[in-house]
Amino acid sequence: MAFSEKIVNLKKEVLKESESLFRHVEEVAEQNTLKVLDAMRECKVSDAHFNTTSGYAYDDIGRQKLDELYARIFGAERALVRTQFVSGTHALATVLFGILRPGDELVSLTGKPYDTMQTVIGYDNPCPGSLKEFGIKYAELPMLEGKVNIAGIKDIVKPETKLVLIQRSRGYSMRSPLSIADIRAITSEVHRVKADCICFVDNCYGEFVETEEPTQAGADIMAGSLIKNPGGGIAPTGGYIAGRDKLVELASYRLTSPGMGDELGASLANNRLLFQGLFLAPHTVAQAIKGAIFAAGIFAKLGYKTLPLPGEVRGDIIQAIELGSAEKLIAFCGGIQKYSPVDSFAAPEPWDMPGYADKVIMAAGTFVQGASIEFSADGPLRAPYNVYLQGGLTFEHALAGVMGAAEAVAEIG
Ligand SMILES: *Cc1c(COP(=O)(O)O)cnc(C)c1O
């Protein structure tokens, strides 16, 4: 595994130019580590919370402690952290189905939602069981030059608008992610227009990127995936919901059943993995962001359009790179796969993934299947052939993978 002299020299240049950016990322990680540590101390996390439970699992103290810990760290009244959520989409859908009732309107304030959320909502991509079938109305406010159209909120939020969906990360699009300051401005405008409108943030890929979370910036409820940021690369599966007491309770009735809510649900996976992953998450997120900054630096120097630009402020862990052709997208993912600790011998191919409209290619040589807090890259097979790179349990691995991908793309010419 030797890299060409050209790419090694490029690496040195980019690392030198990124020093102050890296320092900022490390400062955020330090503050977030203290935030998590303080909460763990205040909640008196103990060895006894790491046990597995079975059956109904009433009074599962590990499950209860994890809910309490997440709520405290995210500045929320209540949280629901479960390996029973099969993915981030499941946690997000649980919030929507738990809160919305026939005749209510859902408004997306960040344009077209993430691919799998379109399936849940059921407008462009109809699917049996979608919100549309249950009589939930839907409208969206398109993004304006990559930003939320805050001035347009007063016209789109109507008396029947029960909930607005605010997607923090870019998803498979070239818009900017939202900063916590952006989220504060959006939620404050929504609440000014309609005080009881529920601001729901899709927080996927955003946790621990800044020192505050959406629930500390006006969001009423948020949800995300444990095989992304807050699982720290250790959680084996799962999702979380955090927010106002009553709203999280409603979601819990959808996760299990009305009346049961959050009082059942066995901890089949060792709870230690969720506690330890959360403890590591601020550091892991910092590793991933440093990898993303490095990738932006290298590919910008090679002449590609990157979003964000190498020096731009980050709102999530994603680095998008516009590769311009299907061949380069496939080569990029092949390069990432080759430098993966697991399945390095596999060649990723585009396939029809459940919940997605276009074929998607994914490089994921990860310990946890599909975990995108681990170093991974993916993108839909559609022009302009953007690759979305994210994660990295260690910065050193991200360096190798990015260089591998750069060389694989260069071979295409
Ligand atoms: C990852 C992600 C989701 C959820 O995807 P899952 O694969 O179901 O966890 C939802 N929204 C956004 C913006 C995402 O990045």
The ligand as an ORCA input file, in Angstrom:
! r2SCAN-3c Opt
* xyz 0 1
  C     -29.076      9.194      7.191
  C     -30.168     10.176      7.127
  C     -31.475      9.817      7.453
  C     -31.851      8.443      7.935
  O     -31.300      7.443      7.205
  P     -31.157      5.946      7.767
  O     -30.287      5.299      6.773
  O     -32.529      5.395      7.817
  O     -30.557      6.032      9.128
  C     -32.448     10.782      7.386
  N     -32.157     12.039      7.020
  C     -30.917     12.411      6.689
  C     -30.648     13.821      6.303
  C     -29.886     11.499      6.739
  O     -28.650     11.880      6.440
*
